[in-house]
Amino acid sequence: MKTIKPEEINAEQVEFNGSVIPGVTIRWLIKESDGAKRFAMRYFELERGAVIPEHHHLWEHEIFVLKGKGEITVDNVKKEVSEGTAIFIEPDALHAYKNIGPGKLVFLCLIPYLKSE
């Protein structure tokens, strides 16, 4: 068993297409090296106005907003989200995140590890 609080892990800068995204950090709470064979749990913080640009993956995302107010765009559909909101993003959907609140936007993001069978 592993127990950990986000503040016990160093925040890492998030890169996108080889460049650091200003105002966005990630903490890998649970990962493969912890023995998690199927899913990773990540903790994101976006400073006021920070944006994770549009991108897509072969895998789904399960997200839970812990704090703040954001705008999530999925396949050109924009939706405001706030504390307590759960979000499911389908595999290969084009998606982006933006902090539209006065403080930090903080959320958990769970993703599967893709394994070849």
One Martini backbone bead per residue (centre of mass of N, CA, C, O) as a GRO file, in nm:
protein
  117
    1MET     BB    1   0.100   0.034   0.017
    2LYS     BB    2   0.005   0.377  -0.058
    3THR     BB    3   0.073   0.699   0.091
    4ILE     BB    4  -0.013   1.041  -0.018
    5LYS     BB    5   0.071   1.377  -0.061
    6PRO     BB    6   0.117   1.621  -0.282
    7GLU     BB    7   0.335   1.785  -0.102
    8GLU     BB    8   0.540   1.520  -0.113
    9ILE     BB    9   0.568   1.614  -0.413
   10ASN     BB   10   0.722   1.719  -0.678
   11ALA     BB   11   0.680   1.958  -0.897
   12GLU     BB   12   0.621   1.954  -1.245
   13GLN     BB   13   0.671   2.044  -1.543
   14VAL     BB   14   0.494   2.105  -1.842
   15GLU     BB   15   0.505   1.960  -2.160
   16PHE     BB   16   0.472   2.095  -2.507
   17ASN     BB   17   0.630   2.042  -2.781
   18GLY     BB   18   0.912   2.110  -2.604
   19SER     BB   19   0.749   2.303  -2.407
   20VAL     BB   20   0.677   2.493  -2.150
   21ILE     BB   21   0.400   2.540  -1.949
   22PRO     BB   22   0.278   2.804  -1.818
   23GLY     BB   23   0.141   2.740  -1.495
   24VAL     BB   24   0.210   2.417  -1.506
   25THR     BB   25   0.155   2.126  -1.298
   26ILE     BB   26   0.288   1.800  -1.186
   27ARG     BB   27   0.179   1.504  -0.996
   28TRP     BB   28   0.273   1.174  -0.928
   29LEU     BB   29   0.096   0.977  -0.721
   30ILE     BB   30   0.040   0.728  -0.924
   31LYS     BB   31   0.249   0.461  -1.049
   32GLU     BB   32   0.418   0.207  -1.186
   33SER     BB   33   0.650   0.207  -0.958
   34ASP     BB   34   0.412   0.139  -0.735
   35GLY     BB   35   0.232  -0.101  -0.900
   36ALA     BB   36   0.070   0.031  -1.123
   37LYS     BB   37  -0.066  -0.143  -1.405
   38ARG     BB   38  -0.323   0.049  -1.527
   39PHE     BB   39  -0.293   0.328  -1.351
   40ALA     BB   40  -0.278   0.683  -1.329
   41MET     BB   41  -0.218   0.950  -1.086
   42ARG     BB   42  -0.283   1.299  -1.128
   43TYR     BB   43  -0.164   1.638  -1.030
   44PHE     BB   44  -0.303   1.946  -1.114
   45GLU     BB   45  -0.177   2.289  -1.178
   46LEU     BB   46  -0.337   2.605  -1.251
   47GLU     BB   47  -0.287   2.903  -1.311
   48ARG     BB   48  -0.391   3.191  -1.375
   49GLY     BB   49  -0.465   3.154  -1.725
   50ALA     BB   50  -0.389   2.879  -1.782
   51VAL     BB   51  -0.283   2.651  -2.059
   52ILE     BB   52  -0.384   2.356  -2.223
   53PRO     BB   53  -0.352   2.257  -2.515
   54GLU     BB   54  -0.448   2.109  -2.778
   55HIS     BB   55  -0.516   1.750  -2.771
   56HIS     BB   56  -0.431   1.394  -2.812
   57HIS     BB   57  -0.528   1.047  -2.740
   58LEU     BB   58  -0.574   0.698  -2.708
   59TRP     BB   59  -0.679   0.778  -2.430
   60GLU     BB   60  -0.842   0.817  -2.153
   61HIS     BB   61  -1.013   1.043  -1.915
   62GLU     BB   62  -1.016   1.107  -1.562
   63ILE     BB   63  -1.175   1.378  -1.386
   64PHE     BB   64  -1.116   1.587  -1.081
   65VAL     BB   65  -1.227   1.868  -0.924
   66LEU     BB   66  -1.089   2.041  -0.638
   67LYS     BB   67  -1.020   2.342  -0.762
   68GLY     BB   68  -1.188   2.588  -0.902
   69LYS     BB   69  -1.193   2.727  -1.247
   70GLY     BB   70  -1.295   2.597  -1.570
   71GLU     BB   71  -1.211   2.515  -1.915
   72ILE     BB   72  -1.340   2.265  -2.130
   73THR     BB   73  -1.228   2.122  -2.436
   74VAL     BB   74  -1.428   1.908  -2.660
   75ASP     BB   75  -1.460   1.900  -2.973
   76ASN     BB   76  -1.551   2.224  -2.955
   77VAL     BB   77  -1.660   2.189  -2.659
   78LYS     BB   78  -1.763   2.402  -2.402
   79LYS     BB   79  -1.688   2.381  -2.039
   80GLU     BB   80  -1.771   2.449  -1.724
   81VAL     BB   81  -1.573   2.407  -1.423
   82SER     BB   82  -1.571   2.274  -1.082
   83GLU     BB   83  -1.583   2.191  -0.786
   84GLY     BB   84  -1.685   1.844  -0.805
   85THR     BB   85  -1.611   1.770  -1.096
   86ALA     BB   86  -1.671   1.527  -1.340
   87ILE     BB   87  -1.463   1.388  -1.611
   88PHE     BB   88  -1.500   1.259  -1.949
   89ILE     BB   89  -1.252   1.151  -2.190
   90GLU     BB   90  -1.224   1.035  -2.481
   91PRO     BB   91  -1.068   0.874  -2.699
   92ASP     BB   92  -0.914   1.097  -2.929
   93ALA     BB   93  -0.995   1.359  -2.811
   94LEU     BB   94  -1.008   1.690  -2.843
   95HIS     BB   95  -0.821   1.878  -2.588
   96ALA     BB   96  -0.864   2.140  -2.324
   97TYR     BB   97  -0.725   2.377  -2.077
   98LYS     BB   98  -0.866   2.638  -1.849
   99ASN     BB   99  -0.813   2.905  -1.637
  100ILE     BB  100  -1.103   3.116  -1.512
  101GLY     BB  101  -1.008   3.189  -1.238
  102PRO     BB  102  -0.864   3.358  -0.955
  103GLY     BB  103  -0.728   3.085  -0.909
  104LYS     BB  104  -0.656   2.780  -0.882
  105LEU     BB  105  -0.643   2.485  -1.078
  106VAL     BB  106  -0.749   2.164  -0.947
  107PHE     BB  107  -0.662   1.820  -1.057
  108LEU     BB  108  -0.750   1.503  -1.134
  109CYS     BB  109  -0.576   1.248  -1.341
  110LEU     BB  110  -0.676   0.958  -1.511
  111ILE     BB  111  -0.474   0.695  -1.661
  112PRO     BB  112  -0.391   0.460  -1.875
  113TYR     BB  113  -0.202   0.191  -1.952
  114LEU     BB  114  -0.056   0.092  -2.242
  115LYS     BB  115  -0.086  -0.244  -2.353
  116SER     BB  116   0.036  -0.507  -2.500
  117GLU     BB  117  -0.102  -0.833  -2.575
   0.00000   0.00000   0.00000
